[in-house]
Amino acid sequence: MKTERIASKNATFQKFEVLKTNRNKRYKYGEFFVEGVRNINNAVLNGWEIISFLYDETRELSSWAKEKLGTVHTKINYALTPALIAELSGKEDTSELLAIIKMREDDVSSLPLSKVPFLALFDRPSNHGNLGTILRSCDALGVDGLILTGHAVDLYDPNVVSSTMGSFFCVPTVRMADNDSVFAFIEKLRAQYPGFQLVGTTAHHEKTLADVDFTLPTMVMIGNETEGLRRIYKEKSDVLATIPMDPNGSASSFNVACAATVMFYEVVRQRNAFRT
């Protein structure tokens, strides 16, 4: 595999920097920056295209790093000086390998749906950590895919990717800025899966989760952290569901990532009970 040495902040190094920090440049190149053993392992395992690996030219690499460099097909790898690799790394203890990975197309038809689909929609997420946590919960609780709507934080931001602890590469995720496209996809699901339902979320006293039949084909719709689910999505919902809170407690609602995880778990709980 071709390897290029970088010993200064040349144009190639500057490209790595903007992939970390500049959303517009990420989409211009169609590439994003990844760090972390679990992230890289899951990217390779799930067939993401690795453009390049970056590593410290002076460091004795582990067998894991050598295996990745020796077996994973890339276009070109880069050997950097210790100072340069440390500057790119977001960790106090610089990672052995950094990766540049190609973005995937936003193709909703590519979502791998199960026999009884279980999808999630996150409307205009505004916090990197919340989006990352929801992706991790989708992975842990078997959500078929996640749809992101409207103007939102960047899915490919390094803070989102790192916060998922590798789950980013395991959950099919599609960004859909156009509401009409979202609703057209929903109508296709209704036609293909009898009983398909849209379950909107609300902090107000509507049906509780236990009152909703999640054994049906379902899309759970989660609202923005500040404003909640937009009215257009609430109006399209077949049912609005709420998580019952302790009347003696002072909290009136959960953080959006916590709420989503509770809802996903209820879907799994009901479906597991139904099977037995």
C-alpha positions in Angstrom: 0.0 0.0 0.0 1.3 3.4 -0.9 2.5 5.5 2.1 3.3 9.2 2.1 5.4 10.9 4.8 4.2 14.2 6.2 6.6 16.3 8.2 5.1 19.7 7.9 1.7 21.4 7.9 1.4 21.1 4.2 -1.8 21.1 2.1 -2.5 17.5 2.9 -2.2 18.1 6.6 -4.4 21.1 6.3 -7.1 18.9 4.7 -7.0 16.6 7.7 -7.5 19.6 9.9 -10.6 20.9 8.0 -12.1 17.4 7.9 -12.1 17.6 11.7 -13.3 21.2 12.1 -15.2 22.3 9.0 -18.6 20.9 8.1 -18.7 22.4 4.6 -15.3 21.1 3.7 -16.3 17.6 4.9 -19.1 17.6 2.5 -17.0 19.1 -0.3 -14.6 16.2 0.0 -17.2 13.6 1.0 -14.9 12.3 3.7 -14.7 12.5 7.5 -12.2 12.0 10.3 -12.4 9.0 12.7 -10.5 8.1 15.8 -10.7 5.2 18.2 -10.2 1.5 18.1 -13.8 0.5 18.3 -14.8 3.1 15.7 -12.2 1.9 13.2 -13.0 -1.8 13.9 -16.7 -1.3 13.3 -16.1 0.8 10.2 -14.0 -2.0 8.7 -16.5 -4.7 9.8 -19.5 -2.9 8.3 -17.9 -2.2 5.0 -17.2 1.5 5.1 -14.7 2.7 2.6 -11.4 3.6 4.3 -9.6 6.3 2.3 -6.5 6.5 4.5 -4.9 5.6 7.7 -2.7 8.1 9.6 0.0 7.0 12.1 3.1 8.2 14.0 6.1 7.3 11.9 8.3 6.8 15.0 5.9 4.7 17.1 6.1 0.9 17.5 2.7 0.0 16.5 0.6 -2.8 18.1 -0.4 -6.0 16.3 -3.9 -4.5 15.9 -2.6 -1.4 14.1 -0.2 -3.4 11.9 -3.0 -5.8 11.0 -5.2 -2.9 9.9 -2.4 -1.3 7.9 -1.6 -4.6 6.3 -5.1 -5.9 5.4 -7.5 -3.0 5.0 -7.5 -1.6 1.4 -6.9 2.1 1.3 -6.0 4.6 -1.4 -3.0 5.9 0.5 -1.7 6.0 4.0 0.2 8.7 5.8 3.1 8.5 8.2 3.2 11.7 10.3 5.7 13.1 12.8 4.8 12.7 16.5 3.9 16.4 16.8 1.6 16.4 13.8 -0.3 13.2 14.7 -0.6 14.5 18.3 -2.1 17.8 17.0 -4.7 15.9 15.0 -5.6 13.4 17.7 -8.4 14.4 20.1 -7.0 12.3 22.9 -4.5 13.1 25.6 -2.8 9.8 24.8 -2.5 10.0 21.0 -4.2 7.2 19.2 -2.1 4.7 17.2 -4.3 5.0 14.1 -6.5 7.8 12.7 -8.7 7.2 9.7 -10.2 9.2 6.9 -13.4 7.5 5.8 -15.8 8.1 2.9 -19.3 9.3 3.6 -22.2 7.2 2.5 -25.1 8.4 0.2 -28.3 9.5 1.9 -30.5 6.8 0.3 -33.5 6.0 2.3 -34.3 3.0 0.1 -31.1 1.4 1.3 -32.3 1.0 4.9 -32.3 -2.7 5.7 -35.8 -3.2 7.1 -36.8 -6.2 9.1 -40.1 -8.1 8.7 -41.7 -5.9 11.3 -39.8 -2.6 10.8 -38.6 -0.6 13.8 -37.4 2.8 12.7 -36.5 6.1 14.5 -36.7 9.7 13.3 -34.9 12.4 15.1 -36.2 15.9 14.1 -33.5 18.6 14.0 -31.0 17.3 16.6 -29.0 20.2 18.0 -26.6 18.5 20.3 -23.7 16.3 19.2 -23.8 14.2 22.4 -27.5 13.5 22.2 -27.3 12.4 18.6 -24.4 10.1 19.4 -26.2 8.6 22.4 -29.3 8.0 20.3 -27.2 6.3 17.6 -25.7 4.1 20.3 -29.2 3.3 21.7 -30.4 2.4 18.2 -27.5 0.0 17.9 -28.1 -1.6 21.3 -31.8 -2.0 21.0 -32.1 -3.1 17.4 -33.5 -0.1 15.5 -33.4 -0.8 11.8 -32.4 2.7 10.9 -32.4 6.3 11.9 -33.7 9.2 9.9 -32.5 12.8 10.6 -34.7 15.6 9.5 -34.3 19.4 9.0 -31.3 21.6 9.8 -29.3 19.7 12.4 -25.9 19.1 13.8 -23.6 17.3 11.4 -23.9 13.6 11.5 -20.2 13.3 10.5 -18.9 15.6 13.1 -16.0 13.9 15.1 -17.8 14.6 18.3 -20.9 12.7 17.1 -18.8 9.8 15.8 -16.7 9.5 18.9 -19.7 9.7 21.3 -21.3 6.6 19.7 -18.4 4.3 20.8 -18.4 2.5 17.5 -22.2 2.3 17.0 -22.0 5.0 14.3 -20.9 2.5 11.8 -23.5 -0.1 12.8 -26.7 1.9 12.4 -27.9 2.9 8.9 -28.6 6.6 9.1 -30.1 8.8 6.4 -30.4 12.6 6.4 -33.6 14.0 4.9 -34.0 17.7 4.9 -37.1 17.8 2.8 -40.3 17.0 4.7 -42.1 15.9 1.5 -39.5 13.2 1.0 -39.9 12.0 4.5 -43.7 11.8 4.1 -43.4 10.1 0.8 -41.2 7.4 2.4 -43.7 7.0 5.2 -46.5 6.4 2.7 -44.4 3.7 1.0 -44.0 2.1 4.4 -47.7 2.2 5.0 -48.4 0.6 1.7 -45.8 -2.1 2.2 -46.4 -3.0 5.9 -50.0 -3.3 7.0 -50.5 -1.7 10.4 -47.5 0.6 10.1 -47.7 3.4 12.6 -46.1 6.7 13.4 -45.6 7.2 17.1 -44.8 10.8 18.0 -43.3 11.8 21.3 -44.6 14.5 23.7 -44.0 15.6 27.2 -47.7 16.3 27.6 -50.1 13.8 29.1 -51.1 11.6 26.1 -51.0 7.8 25.9 -48.3 6.3 27.9 -45.8 4.0 26.3 -47.5 0.9 27.8 -50.7 1.9 26.0 -49.1 1.8 22.6 -48.9 -1.4 20.6 -45.3 -1.5 19.5 -45.6 -5.0 18.1 -46.8 -3.3 14.9 -44.4 -1.9 12.3 -43.3 1.3 13.9 -41.5 4.6 13.4 -40.8 6.4 16.6 -40.4 10.2 16.0 -38.2 12.1 18.5 -38.3 15.9 18.7 -35.6 18.6 18.9 -34.0 19.1 22.4 -35.5 22.6 22.9 -38.6 22.8 20.8 -39.8 19.1 20.8 -41.4 17.5 17.8 -42.6 19.9 15.1 -46.3 20.3 14.7 -46.2 18.9 11.2 -44.9 15.6 12.5 -47.3 15.6 15.4 -50.2 16.0 13.0 -48.9 13.1 10.9 -48.6 10.9 14.0 -51.0 8.0 14.5 -50.5 8.3 18.2 -48.6 10.7 20.5 -46.9 8.9 23.4 -45.4 10.1 26.6 -43.2 8.6 29.3 -45.0 8.7 32.6 -43.1 10.6 35.2 -43.2 10.2 39.0 -45.9 12.7 40.2 -43.8 13.2 43.3 -40.7 14.1 41.4 -39.6 17.6 40.2 -38.6 16.4 36.7 -41.3 16.9 34.1 -39.4 15.2 31.3 -36.3 13.3 30.3 -33.3 14.5 28.3 -34.1 13.6 24.6 -31.5 10.9 24.4 -32.7 9.3 27.7 -36.3 9.5 26.5 -35.5 7.9 23.1 -33.7 5.1 24.9 -36.6 4.4 27.2 -39.0 4.3 24.2 -36.7 2.0 22.2 -36.5 -0.3 25.2 -40.3 -0.4 25.4 -40.5 -1.5 21.8 -38.1 -4.3 22.4 -39.8 -5.3 25.7 -43.2 -5.6 24.0 -41.9 -7.5 21.0 -40.0 -9.9 23.1 -43.1 -10.5 25.2 -45.2 -11.0 22.1 -42.8 -13.7 20.8 -43.0 -15.7 23.9 
